């Protein structure tokens, strides 16, 4: 069944004028409302206002304009039922074969800091979702049905299909558009629910917004099915949050290599978030979600060599991330080891040429940047934990010296470096650092003193010099035993949050062993 008449009423007017011109050029009649009708008419297109089509004026400040049998009868009548066709003919209702509608900008409105409850309510679309759902429901059969267009990105493909098929849209296309339309309205209603259930009213009647809604709706788009999950007996898929700001791992582009696995993506995320924490050239090597080597360098090659030397054994089969362009020298060095994923903002042409020889290595690009205001989610049995992202970042002025000896400038620089690394190490985290590189990492232990011992053992196994290093602890020392391990290893300065009932005991232990210690005032637990 040919498309003979289209109803166009959009808030997002990107590309709609060109789309309408194409439809008119195919002989398709145009119905429209409000600002969309004015836009098309001002461009010289023949447009019939919905009020003229229905014989009923828009009313109630535009709240009622498309809610009419001549609109919904034309949309909802089944094309494969003669009874339906006879009924709309008897009531002088013409078919509406293409509905082009997107909704009031509710999410953009409520994102404004000055948005009032009245503003939010007035931007809840009624007629739009009704038309979208009606058209999507009646996408029809092979015999014919309604096309529903909610996304301007679909305009070009629809025009191409209409031109190629004598103004017909296939059932396959109509069904795909209908699925997309139901997702569009579902996410719109979810945004309304999330906003309104976050509002609280005090006894005076004043309305304020709490951080987390009482009813929390989430939306994600599938990027790809994965071969399996964390283990081969688990199924898995990767999803991306719609509208997420660039800078997260979900914004990656794969340039070469095997398909990414569940663990590849999780570990690449850990490496990418860590390497973005540094303002100068850095390299991070991650294995099983933990950094096993992190370093700064004058060049990507220097940063890589230092990071690799922290723990060459664990670096085997790791994920390597750089926060700057990878040149040929760095690419040649990383190619000498077995790695799963290499990720950076960009690569030189000769670096990519060299990497092509390692066909199985997954080479990714990802834009730098850290989405602000992002939430962290963690699934638990029957529920979901939601929190704000750990975006706290300290400067020198934030540090509180608590020992008799203050740290030197060199120690302070390494302390800040170590503190940034510790944020990305699983708790309990102890990180030994020296000269802008990690020399030992203790991660994920049930006791902090064991993490301190493990980091020391790793540094010794790598043949690195521990005396003179600084140490970061992601949370306070509950007892002095952890600090004693660091002192025995030769550490000269420690950065930690403080806040333990035994802080005085730990500070005294540091003073006994001439260790400089600073408190940050907050911790970086990572579970």
Protein Blocks (a to p, Z undefined) as FASTA:
>chain_A
ZZfbdcdddfblghklmmmmmmmmnopacddehjlmmmmmmnopacddfklmnopaceeh
hlamklcfklmmmmmpcfklmklmmmmmmnopacdfbdcdddddfklmmmpmklcfklmm
mmpcfklmmmmmmmmmmnopfkbccdddfbfklmmmmmmmmmmngoiacfklmmmmmmmm
mmmmmmmmmmmmmmmmmpccdfkopacddfbdfbdcdddddfbdcfbdfbfkbccddddd
ehiaehiaklpccfbdcdddfklmmmmmmmmmmmmmpcbdcddddeehiafbdcddfbfk
lmmmmmmmmmmmlmgopacddfbdcdfklmmmmmmpccfbdcdfbdcfklmmmmmmmmml
ccddddedddehiacddddehiacdddddfbccdfklpccfbfbdcdfklmmmmmmmmmm
mmmpccddddddeehiafbdcehiabfklmmmmmmmmmmmnopafehpacddfbdcfbfk
lmmmmmmnopabdcdebhifklmmmmmmmmmnopacddehiacddZZ
